[in-house]
Amino acid sequence: MANEDGNVADGATEAILTLLAQRGTGATICPSEAARRLAPDAWRDRMSEVHAATDVLLADGRVRLSWKGEPLAARDGPYRIALAR
């Protein structure tokens, strides 16, 4: 979810980066894990915010995406998130 300046809410970005920092090198997270960190009982409502934060982090070169071990250039369908190398 973007604020009036068009920026993604910090909560989703922080959730993604915190979860990745807690994992080992090269580990990935599912976007739903970040959403569950934001709202355990209503995580589905936060998925659009997590997707938007992922897009920003990807554009900034801070994360990379994959699915079933194959790299993805952009979000399209299911994906996993990892810190950029």
PDB file with one MODEL, atoms N, CA, C and O in Angstrom:
MODEL        1
ATOM      1  N   MET A   1       0.851  -1.171   0.000  1.00  0.00           N
ATOM      2  CA  MET A   1       0.000   0.000   0.000  1.00  0.00           C
ATOM      3  C   MET A   1       0.900   1.237   0.000  1.00  0.00           C
ATOM      4  O   MET A   1       1.812   1.334   0.821  1.00  0.00           O
ATOM      5  N   ALA A   2       0.658   2.160  -0.891  1.00  0.00           N
ATOM      6  CA  ALA A   2       1.500   3.344  -1.002  1.00  0.00           C
ATOM      7  C   ALA A   2       0.899   4.495  -0.201  1.00  0.00           C
ATOM      8  O   ALA A   2      -0.315   4.593  -0.026  1.00  0.00           O
ATOM      9  N   ASN A   3       1.790   5.363   0.281  1.00  0.00           N
ATOM     10  CA  ASN A   3       1.308   6.555   0.972  1.00  0.00           C
ATOM     11  C   ASN A   3       1.071   7.660  -0.057  1.00  0.00           C
ATOM     12  O   ASN A   3       1.168   7.414  -1.259  1.00  0.00           O
ATOM     13  N   GLU A   4       0.762   8.872   0.402  1.00  0.00           N
ATOM     14  CA  GLU A   4       0.436   9.951  -0.522  1.00  0.00           C
ATOM     15  C   GLU A   4       1.611  10.365  -1.405  1.00  0.00           C
ATOM     16  O   GLU A   4       1.409  10.988  -2.448  1.00  0.00           O
ATOM     17  N   ASP A   5       2.829  10.027  -1.002  1.00  0.00           N
ATOM     18  CA  ASP A   5       4.010  10.344  -1.810  1.00  0.00           C
ATOM     19  C   ASP A   5       4.305   9.259  -2.839  1.00  0.00           C
ATOM     20  O   ASP A   5       5.244   9.388  -3.625  1.00  0.00           O
ATOM     21  N   GLY A   6       3.505   8.184  -2.840  1.00  0.00           N
ATOM     22  CA  GLY A   6       3.729   7.094  -3.778  1.00  0.00           C
ATOM     23  C   GLY A   6       4.718   6.060  -3.262  1.00  0.00           C
ATOM     24  O   GLY A   6       5.090   5.140  -3.989  1.00  0.00           O
ATOM     25  N   ASN A   7       5.148   6.206  -2.004  1.00  0.00           N
ATOM     26  CA  ASN A   7       6.109   5.268  -1.430  1.00  0.00           C
ATOM     27  C   ASN A   7       5.392   4.101  -0.775  1.00  0.00           C
ATOM     28  O   ASN A   7       4.310   4.254  -0.207  1.00  0.00           O
ATOM     29  N   VAL A   8       6.007   2.943  -0.863  1.00  0.00           N
ATOM     30  CA  VAL A   8       5.438   1.762  -0.218  1.00  0.00           C
ATOM     31  C   VAL A   8       5.555   1.922   1.289  1.00  0.00           C
ATOM     32  O   VAL A   8       6.564   2.416   1.794  1.00  0.00           O
ATOM     33  N   ALA A   9       4.537   1.508   1.992  1.00  0.00           N
ATOM     34  CA  ALA A   9       4.566   1.580   3.454  1.00  0.00           C
ATOM     35  C   ALA A   9       5.780   0.836   3.977  1.00  0.00           C
ATOM     36  O   ALA A   9       6.109  -0.249   3.499  1.00  0.00           O
ATOM     37  N   ASP A  10       6.443   1.422   4.958  1.00  0.00           N
ATOM     38  CA  ASP A  10       7.678   0.863   5.486  1.00  0.00           C
ATOM     39  C   ASP A  10       7.499  -0.500   6.141  1.00  0.00           C
ATOM     40  O   ASP A  10       8.447  -1.284   6.186  1.00  0.00           O
ATOM     41  N   GLY A  11       6.319  -0.797   6.643  1.00  0.00           N
ATOM     42  CA  GLY A  11       6.107  -2.049   7.361  1.00  0.00           C
ATOM     43  C   GLY A  11       6.386  -3.278   6.523  1.00  0.00           C
ATOM     44  O   GLY A  11       7.010  -4.220   7.012  1.00  0.00           O
ATOM     45  N   ALA A  12       5.950  -3.299   5.293  1.00  0.00           N
ATOM     46  CA  ALA A  12       6.159  -4.460   4.429  1.00  0.00           C
ATOM     47  C   ALA A  12       7.630  -4.597   4.063  1.00  0.00           C
ATOM     48  O   ALA A  12       8.173  -5.701   4.064  1.00  0.00           O
ATOM     49  N   THR A  13       8.269  -3.489   3.752  1.00  0.00           N
ATOM     50  CA  THR A  13       9.695  -3.524   3.431  1.00  0.00           C
ATOM     51  C   THR A  13      10.487  -4.046   4.627  1.00  0.00           C
ATOM     52  O   THR A  13      11.356  -4.906   4.480  1.00  0.00           O
ATOM     53  N   GLU A  14      10.184  -3.526   5.794  1.00  0.00           N
ATOM     54  CA  GLU A  14      10.873  -3.956   7.010  1.00  0.00           C
ATOM     55  C   GLU A  14      10.632  -5.441   7.279  1.00  0.00           C
ATOM     56  O   GLU A  14      11.557  -6.161   7.655  1.00  0.00           O
ATOM     57  N   ALA A  15       9.410  -5.896   7.091  1.00  0.00           N
ATOM     58  CA  ALA A  15       9.098  -7.311   7.319  1.00  0.00           C
ATOM     59  C   ALA A  15       9.902  -8.201   6.385  1.00  0.00           C
ATOM     60  O   ALA A  15      10.459  -9.209   6.820  1.00  0.00           O
ATOM     61  N   ILE A  16       9.969  -7.846   5.115  1.00  0.00           N
ATOM     62  CA  ILE A  16      10.736  -8.635   4.143  1.00  0.00           C
ATOM     63  C   ILE A  16      12.203  -8.681   4.529  1.00  0.00           C
ATOM     64  O   ILE A  16      12.794  -9.758   4.605  1.00  0.00           O
ATOM     65  N   LEU A  17      12.791  -7.520   4.773  1.00  0.00           N
ATOM     66  CA  LEU A  17      14.228  -7.462   5.074  1.00  0.00           C
ATOM     67  C   LEU A  17      14.565  -8.126   6.401  1.00  0.00           C
ATOM     68  O   LEU A  17      15.618  -8.751   6.523  1.00  0.00           O
ATOM     69  N   THR A  18      13.699  -8.003   7.392  1.00  0.00           N
ATOM     70  CA  THR A  18      13.939  -8.646   8.686  1.00  0.00           C
ATOM     71  C   THR A  18      13.914 -10.154   8.548  1.00  0.00           C
ATOM     72  O   THR A  18      14.795 -10.840   9.067  1.00  0.00           O
ATOM     73  N   LEU A  19      12.918 -10.676   7.855  1.00  0.00           N
ATOM     74  CA  LEU A  19      12.845 -12.132   7.664  1.00  0.00           C
ATOM     75  C   LEU A  19      14.055 -12.648   6.905  1.00  0.00           C
ATOM     76  O   LEU A  19      14.607 -13.691   7.255  1.00  0.00           O
ATOM     77  N   LEU A  20      14.473 -11.930   5.870  1.00  0.00           N
ATOM     78  CA  LEU A  20      15.641 -12.372   5.103  1.00  0.00           C
ATOM     79  C   LEU A  20      16.918 -12.319   5.942  1.00  0.00           C
ATOM     80  O   LEU A  20      17.782 -13.186   5.816  1.00  0.00           O
ATOM     81  N   ALA A  21      17.036 -11.307   6.791  1.00  0.00           N
ATOM     82  CA  ALA A  21      18.216 -11.195   7.654  1.00  0.00           C
ATOM     83  C   ALA A  21      18.286 -12.339   8.662  1.00  0.00           C
ATOM     84  O   ALA A  21      19.371 -12.729   9.092  1.00  0.00           O
ATOM     85  N   GLN A  22      17.133 -12.871   9.032  1.00  0.00           N
ATOM     86  CA  GLN A  22      17.086 -13.964  10.000  1.00  0.00           C
ATOM     87  C   GLN A  22      17.418 -15.316   9.373  1.00  0.00           C
ATOM     88  O   GLN A  22      17.684 -16.282  10.088  1.00  0.00           O
ATOM     89  N   ARG A  23      17.406 -15.387   8.065  1.00  0.00           N
ATOM     90  CA  ARG A  23      17.674 -16.635   7.350  1.00  0.00           C
ATOM     91  C   ARG A  23      19.150 -16.736   6.996  1.00  0.00           C
ATOM     92  O   ARG A  23      19.887 -15.752   7.058  1.00  0.00           O
ATOM     93  N   GLY A  24      19.559 -17.916   6.630  1.00  0.00           N
ATOM     94  CA  GLY A  24      20.944 -18.114   6.208  1.00  0.00           C
ATOM     95  C   GLY A  24      21.193 -17.496   4.845  1.00  0.00           C
ATOM     96  O   GLY A  24      20.256 -17.143   4.129  1.00  0.00           O
ATOM     97  N   THR A  25      22.464 -17.367   4.494  1.00  0.00           N
ATOM     98  CA  THR A  25      22.862 -16.824   3.206  1.00  0.00           C
ATOM     99  C   THR A  25      22.224 -17.625   2.082  1.00  0.00           C
ATOM    100  O   THR A  25      22.283 -18.855   2.074  1.00  0.00           O
ATOM    101  N   GLY A  26      21.625 -16.936   1.149  1.00  0.00           N
ATOM    102  CA  GLY A  26      21.004 -17.585   0.005  1.00  0.00           C
ATOM    103  C   GLY A  26      19.606 -18.111   0.244  1.00  0.00           C
ATOM    104  O   GLY A  26      18.971 -18.607  -0.686  1.00  0.00           O
ATOM    105  N   ALA A  27      19.108 -18.017   1.476  1.00  0.00           N
ATOM    106  CA  ALA A  27      17.768 -18.511   1.799  1.00  0.00           C
ATOM    107  C   ALA A  27      16.718 -17.582   1.203  1.00  0.00           C
ATOM    108  O   ALA A  27      16.980 -16.411   0.930  1.00  0.00           O
ATOM    109  N   THR A  28      15.541 -18.125   1.010  1.00  0.00           N
ATOM    110  CA  THR A  28      14.433 -17.349   0.461  1.00  0.00           C
ATOM    111  C   THR A  28      13.260 -17.343   1.435  1.00  0.00           C
ATOM    112  O   THR A  28      13.182 -18.154   2.358  1.00  0.00           O
ATOM    113  N   ILE A  29      12.357 -16.404   1.198  1.00  0.00           N
ATOM    114  CA  ILE A  29      11.094 -16.371   1.941  1.00  0.00           C
ATOM    115  C   ILE A  29       9.944 -16.336   0.940  1.00  0.00           C
ATOM    116  O   ILE A  29      10.102 -15.915  -0.206  1.00  0.00           O
ATOM    117  N   CYS A  30       8.817 -16.780   1.395  1.00  0.00           N
ATOM    118  CA  CYS A  30       7.579 -16.640   0.634  1.00  0.00           C
ATOM    119  C   CYS A  30       6.992 -15.277   0.989  1.00  0.00           C
ATOM    120  O   CYS A  30       7.038 -14.878   2.152  1.00  0.00           O
ATOM    121  N   PRO A  31       6.447 -14.563   0.024  1.00  0.00           N
ATOM    122  CA  PRO A  31       5.858 -13.264   0.357  1.00  0.00           C
ATOM    123  C   PRO A  31       4.790 -13.348   1.443  1.00  0.00           C
ATOM    124  O   PRO A  31       4.594 -12.393   2.195  1.00  0.00           O
ATOM    125  N   SER A  32       4.102 -14.478   1.527  1.00  0.00           N
ATOM    126  CA  SER A  32       3.068 -14.604   2.558  1.00  0.00           C
ATOM    127  C   SER A  32       3.660 -14.594   3.963  1.00  0.00           C
ATOM    128  O   SER A  32       2.968 -14.241   4.918  1.00  0.00           O
ATOM    129  N   GLU A  33       4.929 -14.976   4.105  1.00  0.00           N
ATOM    130  CA  GLU A  33       5.573 -14.915   5.419  1.00  0.00           C
ATOM    131  C   GLU A  33       5.673 -13.467   5.897  1.00  0.00           C
ATOM    132  O   GLU A  33       5.456 -13.179   7.075  1.00  0.00           O
ATOM    133  N   ALA A  34       5.999 -12.568   4.986  1.00  0.00           N
ATOM    134  CA  ALA A  34       6.077 -11.146   5.342  1.00  0.00           C
ATOM    135  C   ALA A  34       4.686 -10.618   5.688  1.00  0.00           C
ATOM    136  O   ALA A  34       4.530  -9.857   6.644  1.00  0.00           O
ATOM    137  N   ALA A  35       3.690 -11.013   4.925  1.00  0.00           N
ATOM    138  CA  ALA A  35       2.325 -10.576   5.204  1.00  0.00           C
ATOM    139  C   ALA A  35       1.856 -11.102   6.558  1.00  0.00           C
ATOM    140  O   ALA A  35       1.187 -10.387   7.305  1.00  0.00           O
ATOM    141  N   ARG A  36       2.202 -12.341   6.875  1.00  0.00           N
ATOM    142  CA  ARG A  36       1.817 -12.912   8.174  1.00  0.00           C
ATOM    143  C   ARG A  36       2.514 -12.198   9.322  1.00  0.00           C
ATOM    144  O   ARG A  36       1.959 -12.092  10.416  1.00  0.00           O
ATOM    145  N   ARG A  37       3.719 -11.709   9.083  1.00  0.00           N
ATOM    146  CA  ARG A  37       4.428 -10.937  10.115  1.00  0.00           C
ATOM    147  C   ARG A  37       3.692  -9.625  10.383  1.00  0.00           C
ATOM    148  O   ARG A  37       3.661  -9.151  11.518  1.00  0.00           O
ATOM    149  N   LEU A  38       3.107  -9.042   9.349  1.00  0.00           N
ATOM    150  CA  LEU A  38       2.378  -7.782   9.489  1.00  0.00           C
ATOM    151  C   LEU A  38       1.014  -7.967  10.132  1.00  0.00           C
ATOM    152  O   LEU A  38       0.588  -7.142  10.940  1.00  0.00           O
ATOM    153  N   ALA A  39       0.326  -9.048   9.775  1.00  0.00           N
ATOM    154  CA  ALA A  39      -1.049  -9.263  10.253  1.00  0.00           C
ATOM    155  C   ALA A  39      -1.335 -10.754  10.299  1.00  0.00           C
ATOM    156  O   ALA A  39      -1.903 -11.299   9.352  1.00  0.00           O
ATOM    157  N   PRO A  40      -0.950 -11.431  11.386  1.00  0.00           N
ATOM    158  CA  PRO A  40      -1.093 -12.882  11.463  1.00  0.00           C
ATOM    159  C   PRO A  40      -2.494 -13.404  11.155  1.00  0.00           C
ATOM    160  O   PRO A  40      -2.640 -14.469  10.555  1.00  0.00           O
ATOM    161  N   ASP A  41      -3.508 -12.675  11.554  1.00  0.00           N
ATOM    162  CA  ASP A  41      -4.875 -13.156  11.358  1.00  0.00           C
ATOM    163  C   ASP A  41      -5.539 -12.609  10.094  1.00  0.00           C
ATOM    164  O   ASP A  41      -6.605 -13.080   9.699  1.00  0.00           O
ATOM    165  N   ALA A  42      -4.923 -11.636   9.473  1.00  0.00           N
ATOM    166  CA  ALA A  42      -5.502 -11.035   8.264  1.00  0.00           C
ATOM    167  C   ALA A  42      -4.413 -10.826   7.215  1.00  0.00           C
ATOM    168  O   ALA A  42      -4.398  -9.810   6.519  1.00  0.00           O
ATOM    169  N   TRP A  43      -3.510 -11.786   7.107  1.00  0.00           N
ATOM    170  CA  TRP A  43      -2.344 -11.631   6.234  1.00  0.00           C
ATOM    171  C   TRP A  43      -2.715 -11.463   4.769  1.00  0.00           C
ATOM    172  O   TRP A  43      -2.021 -10.755   4.038  1.00  0.00           O
ATOM    173  N   ARG A  44      -3.777 -12.088   4.331  1.00  0.00           N
ATOM    174  CA  ARG A  44      -4.165 -11.962   2.913  1.00  0.00           C
ATOM    175  C   ARG A  44      -4.470 -10.503   2.550  1.00  0.00           C
ATOM    176  O   ARG A  44      -4.250 -10.078   1.415  1.00  0.00           O
ATOM    177  N   ASP A  45      -4.970  -9.755   3.512  1.00  0.00           N
ATOM    178  CA  ASP A  45      -5.269  -8.343   3.288  1.00  0.00           C
ATOM    179  C   ASP A  45      -4.007  -7.509   3.087  1.00  0.00           C
ATOM    180  O   ASP A  45      -4.084  -6.393   2.572  1.00  0.00           O
ATOM    181  N   ARG A  46      -2.860  -8.026   3.482  1.00  0.00           N
ATOM    182  CA  ARG A  46      -1.595  -7.280   3.388  1.00  0.00           C
ATOM    183  C   ARG A  46      -0.728  -7.718   2.209  1.00  0.00           C
ATOM    184  O   ARG A  46       0.359  -7.177   2.006  1.00  0.00           O
ATOM    185  N   MET A  47      -1.202  -8.696   1.427  1.00  0.00           N
ATOM    186  CA  MET A  47      -0.381  -9.207   0.328  1.00  0.00           C
ATOM    187  C   MET A  47      -0.074  -8.152  -0.732  1.00  0.00           C
ATOM    188  O   MET A  47       1.038  -8.131  -1.260  1.00  0.00           O
ATOM    189  N   SER A  48      -1.014  -7.287  -1.054  1.00  0.00           N
ATOM    190  CA  SER A  48      -0.735  -6.264  -2.075  1.00  0.00           C
ATOM    191  C   SER A  48       0.378  -5.325  -1.605  1.00  0.00           C
ATOM    192  O   SER A  48       1.193  -4.874  -2.410  1.00  0.00           O
ATOM    193  N   GLU A  49       0.412  -5.035  -0.313  1.00  0.00           N
ATOM    194  CA  GLU A  49       1.477  -4.203   0.255  1.00  0.00           C
ATOM    195  C   GLU A  49       2.826  -4.909   0.144  1.00  0.00           C
ATOM    196  O   GLU A  49       3.832  -4.282  -0.187  1.00  0.00           O
ATOM    197  N   VAL A  50       2.847  -6.199   0.418  1.00  0.00           N
ATOM    198  CA  VAL A  50       4.087  -6.980   0.319  1.00  0.00           C
ATOM    199  C   VAL A  50       4.547  -7.052  -1.137  1.00  0.00           C
ATOM    200  O   VAL A  50       5.738  -6.913  -1.415  1.00  0.00           O
ATOM    201  N   HIS A  51       3.617  -7.266  -2.066  1.00  0.00           N
ATOM    202  CA  HIS A  51       3.982  -7.292  -3.488  1.00  0.00           C
ATOM    203  C   HIS A  51       4.587  -5.957  -3.916  1.00  0.00           C
ATOM    204  O   HIS A  51       5.595  -5.923  -4.621  1.00  0.00           O
ATOM    205  N   ALA A  52       3.970  -4.867  -3.488  1.00  0.00           N
ATOM    206  CA  ALA A  52       4.476  -3.538  -3.844  1.00  0.00           C
ATOM    207  C   ALA A  52       5.862  -3.302  -3.259  1.00  0.00           C
ATOM    208  O   ALA A  52       6.740  -2.771  -3.939  1.00  0.00           O
ATOM    209  N   ALA A  53       6.062  -3.690  -2.010  1.00  0.00           N
ATOM    210  CA  ALA A  53       7.377  -3.532  -1.373  1.00  0.00           C
ATOM    211  C   ALA A  53       8.413  -4.386  -2.093  1.00  0.00           C
ATOM    212  O   ALA A  53       9.550  -3.956  -2.284  1.00  0.00           O
ATOM    213  N   THR A  54       8.027  -5.586  -2.489  1.00  0.00           N
ATOM    214  CA  THR A  54       8.929  -6.460  -3.236  1.00  0.00           C
ATOM    215  C   THR A  54       9.352  -5.804  -4.542  1.00  0.00           C
ATOM    216  O   THR A  54      10.529  -5.836  -4.901  1.00  0.00           O
ATOM    217  N   ASP A  55       8.406  -5.211  -5.252  1.00  0.00           N
ATOM    218  CA  ASP A  55       8.722  -4.537  -6.513  1.00  0.00           C
ATOM    219  C   ASP A  55       9.737  -3.421  -6.310  1.00  0.00           C
ATOM    220  O   ASP A  55      10.665  -3.272  -7.105  1.00  0.00           O
ATOM    221  N   VAL A  56       9.568  -2.643  -5.258  1.00  0.00           N
ATOM    222  CA  VAL A  56      10.500  -1.548  -4.971  1.00  0.00           C
ATOM    223  C   VAL A  56      11.879  -2.101  -4.622  1.00  0.00           C
ATOM    224  O   VAL A  56      12.891  -1.626  -5.137  1.00  0.00           O
ATOM    225  N   LEU A  57      11.917  -3.097  -3.753  1.00  0.00           N
ATOM    226  CA  LEU A  57      13.202  -3.699  -3.369  1.00  0.00           C
ATOM    227  C   LEU A  57      13.906  -4.323  -4.564  1.00  0.00           C
ATOM    228  O   LEU A  57      15.130  -4.244  -4.675  1.00  0.00           O
ATOM    229  N   LEU A  58      13.146  -4.939  -5.455  1.00  0.00           N
ATOM    230  CA  LEU A  58      13.722  -5.526  -6.671  1.00  0.00           C
ATOM    231  C   LEU A  58      14.282  -4.427  -7.576  1.00  0.00           C
ATOM    232  O   LEU A  58      15.399  -4.553  -8.078  1.00  0.00           O
ATOM    233  N   ALA A  59      13.532  -3.371  -7.787  1.00  0.00           N
ATOM    234  CA  ALA A  59      13.988  -2.259  -8.621  1.00  0.00           C
ATOM    235  C   ALA A  59      15.238  -1.600  -8.045  1.00  0.00           C
ATOM    236  O   ALA A  59      16.090  -1.114  -8.790  1.00  0.00           O
ATOM    237  N   ASP A  60      15.344  -1.586  -6.714  1.00  0.00           N
ATOM    238  CA  ASP A  60      16.515  -1.003  -6.042  1.00  0.00           C
ATOM    239  C   ASP A  60      17.701  -1.960  -6.018  1.00  0.00           C
ATOM    240  O   ASP A  60      18.790  -1.581  -5.587  1.00  0.00           O
ATOM    241  N   GLY A  61      17.505  -3.198  -6.476  1.00  0.00           N
ATOM    242  CA  GLY A  61      18.590  -4.184  -6.493  1.00  0.00           C
ATOM    243  C   GLY A  61      18.875  -4.797  -5.142  1.00  0.00           C
ATOM    244  O   GLY A  61      19.941  -5.382  -4.947  1.00  0.00           O
ATOM    245  N   ARG A  62      17.952  -4.680  -4.204  1.00  0.00           N
ATOM    246  CA  ARG A  62      18.184  -5.197  -2.845  1.00  0.00           C
ATOM    247  C   ARG A  62      17.752  -6.642  -2.682  1.00  0.00           C
ATOM    248  O   ARG A  62      18.244  -7.340  -1.796  1.00  0.00           O
ATOM    249  N   VAL A  63      16.832  -7.102  -3.533  1.00  0.00           N
ATOM    250  CA  VAL A  63      16.385  -8.488  -3.482  1.00  0.00           C
ATOM    251  C   VAL A  63      16.393  -9.073  -4.892  1.00  0.00           C
ATOM    252  O   VAL A  63      16.489  -8.356  -5.888  1.00  0.00           O
ATOM    253  N   ARG A  64      16.288 -10.386  -4.938  1.00  0.00           N
ATOM    254  CA  ARG A  64      16.107 -11.089  -6.203  1.00  0.00           C
ATOM    255  C   ARG A  64      14.937 -12.033  -6.018  1.00  0.00           C
ATOM    256  O   ARG A  64      14.594 -12.398  -4.893  1.00  0.00           O
ATOM    257  N   LEU A  65      14.330 -12.424  -7.115  1.00  0.00           N
ATOM    258  CA  LEU A  65      13.169 -13.295  -7.081  1.00  0.00           C
ATOM    259  C   LEU A  65      13.480 -14.603  -7.793  1.00  0.00           C
ATOM    260  O   LEU A  65      14.309 -14.656  -8.701  1.00  0.00           O
ATOM    261  N   SER A  66      12.795 -15.657  -7.360  1.00  0.00           N
ATOM    262  CA  SER A  66      12.938 -16.949  -8.027  1.00  0.00           C
ATOM    263  C   SER A  66      11.664 -17.748  -7.826  1.00  0.00           C
ATOM    264  O   SER A  66      10.819 -17.421  -6.993  1.00  0.00           O
ATOM    265  N   TRP A  67      11.554 -18.805  -8.617  1.00  0.00           N
ATOM    266  CA  TRP A  67      10.487 -19.770  -8.433  1.00  0.00           C
ATOM    267  C   TRP A  67      11.025 -21.129  -8.824  1.00  0.00           C
ATOM    268  O   TRP A  67      11.502 -21.334  -9.940  1.00  0.00           O
ATOM    269  N   LYS A  68      10.937 -22.062  -7.873  1.00  0.00           N
ATOM    270  CA  LYS A  68      11.448 -23.427  -8.055  1.00  0.00           C
ATOM    271  C   LYS A  68      12.903 -23.411  -8.501  1.00  0.00           C
ATOM    272  O   LYS A  68      13.316 -24.195  -9.357  1.00  0.00           O
ATOM    273  N   GLY A  69      13.674 -22.501  -7.904  1.00  0.00           N
ATOM    274  CA  GLY A  69      15.103 -22.416  -8.166  1.00  0.00           C
ATOM    275  C   GLY A  69      15.491 -21.650  -9.417  1.00  0.00           C
ATOM    276  O   GLY A  69      16.679 -21.448  -9.670  1.00  0.00           O
ATOM    277  N   GLU A  70      14.524 -21.222 -10.200  1.00  0.00           N
ATOM    278  CA  GLU A  70      14.801 -20.471 -11.422  1.00  0.00           C
ATOM    279  C   GLU A  70      14.636 -18.977 -11.160  1.00  0.00           C
ATOM    280  O   GLU A  70      13.636 -18.563 -10.574  1.00  0.00           O
ATOM    281  N   PRO A  71      15.609 -18.158 -11.588  1.00  0.00           N
ATOM    282  CA  PRO A  71      15.497 -16.712 -11.359  1.00  0.00           C
ATOM    283  C   PRO A  71      14.339 -16.098 -12.145  1.00  0.00           C
ATOM    284  O   PRO A  71      14.005 -16.540 -13.245  1.00  0.00           O
ATOM    285  N   LEU A  72      13.748 -15.085 -11.561  1.00  0.00           N
ATOM    286  CA  LEU A  72      12.683 -14.322 -12.205  1.00  0.00           C
ATOM    287  C   LEU A  72      13.136 -12.871 -12.336  1.00  0.00           C
ATOM    288  O   LEU A  72      13.732 -12.319 -11.412  1.00  0.00           O
ATOM    289  N   ALA A  73      12.861 -12.265 -13.463  1.00  0.00           N
ATOM    290  CA  ALA A  73      13.221 -10.863 -13.674  1.00  0.00           C
ATOM    291  C   ALA A  73      12.216  -9.926 -13.021  1.00  0.00           C
ATOM    292  O   ALA A  73      12.546  -8.796 -12.662  1.00  0.00           O
ATOM    293  N   ALA A  74      10.983 -10.408 -12.872  1.00  0.00           N
ATOM    294  CA  ALA A  74       9.920  -9.591 -12.285  1.00  0.00           C
ATOM    295  C   ALA A  74       8.892 -10.514 -11.648  1.00  0.00           C
ATOM    296  O   ALA A  74       8.863 -11.716 -11.913  1.00  0.00           O
ATOM    297  N   ARG A  75       8.062  -9.938 -10.816  1.00  0.00           N
ATOM    298  CA  ARG A  75       6.967 -10.692 -10.196  1.00  0.00           C
ATOM    299  C   ARG A  75       5.956 -11.061 -11.255  1.00  0.00           C
ATOM    300  O   ARG A  75       5.415 -10.197 -11.945  1.00  0.00           O
ATOM    301  N   ASP A  76       5.701 -12.368 -11.380  1.00  0.00           N
ATOM    302  CA  ASP A  76       4.691 -12.847 -12.322  1.00  0.00           C
ATOM    303  C   ASP A  76       4.268 -14.227 -11.850  1.00  0.00           C
ATOM    304  O   ASP A  76       4.930 -15.221 -12.148  1.00  0.00           O
ATOM    305  N   GLY A  77       3.183 -14.286 -11.123  1.00  0.00           N
ATOM    306  CA  GLY A  77       2.773 -15.558 -10.541  1.00  0.00           C
ATOM    307  C   GLY A  77       3.497 -15.797  -9.228  1.00  0.00           C
ATOM    308  O   GLY A  77       3.964 -14.852  -8.592  1.00  0.00           O
ATOM    309  N   PRO A  78       3.593 -17.057  -8.816  1.00  0.00           N
ATOM    310  CA  PRO A  78       4.248 -17.358  -7.543  1.00  0.00           C
ATOM    311  C   PRO A  78       5.736 -17.017  -7.586  1.00  0.00           C
ATOM    312  O   PRO A  78       6.379 -17.101  -8.633  1.00  0.00           O
ATOM    313  N   TYR A  79       6.268 -16.631  -6.429  1.00  0.00           N
ATOM    314  CA  TYR A  79       7.690 -16.288  -6.367  1.00  0.00           C
ATOM    315  C   TYR A  79       8.204 -16.407  -4.943  1.00  0.00           C
ATOM    316  O   TYR A  79       7.433 -16.423  -3.983  1.00  0.00           O
ATOM    317  N   ARG A  80       9.519 -16.490  -4.828  1.00  0.00           N
ATOM    318  CA  ARG A  80      10.233 -16.455  -3.557  1.00  0.00           C
ATOM    319  C   ARG A  80      11.154 -15.258  -3.601  1.00  0.00           C
ATOM    320  O   ARG A  80      11.551 -14.810  -4.677  1.00  0.00           O
ATOM    321  N   ILE A  81      11.498 -14.734  -2.423  1.00  0.00           N
ATOM    322  CA  ILE A  81      12.326 -13.540  -2.303  1.00  0.00           C
ATOM    323  C   ILE A  81      13.629 -13.912  -1.590  1.00  0.00           C
ATOM    324  O   ILE A  81      13.616 -14.645  -0.601  1.00  0.00           O
ATOM    325  N   ALA A  82      14.741 -13.405  -2.097  1.00  0.00           N
ATOM    326  CA  ALA A  82      16.047 -13.574  -1.449  1.00  0.00           C
ATOM    327  C   ALA A  82      16.786 -12.257  -1.496  1.00  0.00           C
ATOM    328  O   ALA A  82      16.494 -11.399  -2.329  1.00  0.00           O
ATOM    329  N   LEU A  83      17.746 -12.097  -0.598  1.00  0.00           N
ATOM    330  CA  LEU A  83      18.596 -10.912  -0.680  1.00  0.00           C
ATOM    331  C   LEU A  83      19.436 -10.997  -1.951  1.00  0.00           C
ATOM    332  O   LEU A  83      19.863 -12.081  -2.349  1.00  0.00           O
ATOM    333  N   ALA A  84      19.666  -9.861  -2.576  1.00  0.00           N
ATOM    334  CA  ALA A  84      20.515  -9.821  -3.762  1.00  0.00           C
ATOM    335  C   ALA A  84      21.933 -10.188  -3.348  1.00  0.00           C
ATOM    336  O   ALA A  84      22.367  -9.891  -2.235  1.00  0.00           O
ATOM    337  N   ARG A  85      22.623 -10.816  -4.228  1.00  0.00           N
ATOM    338  CA  ARG A  85      24.003 -11.230  -3.913  1.00  0.00           C
ATOM    339  C   ARG A  85      24.970 -10.142  -4.170  1.00  0.00           C
ATOM    340  O   ARG A  85      26.170 -10.320  -3.959  1.00  0.00           O
TER     341      ARG A  85
ENDMDL
END
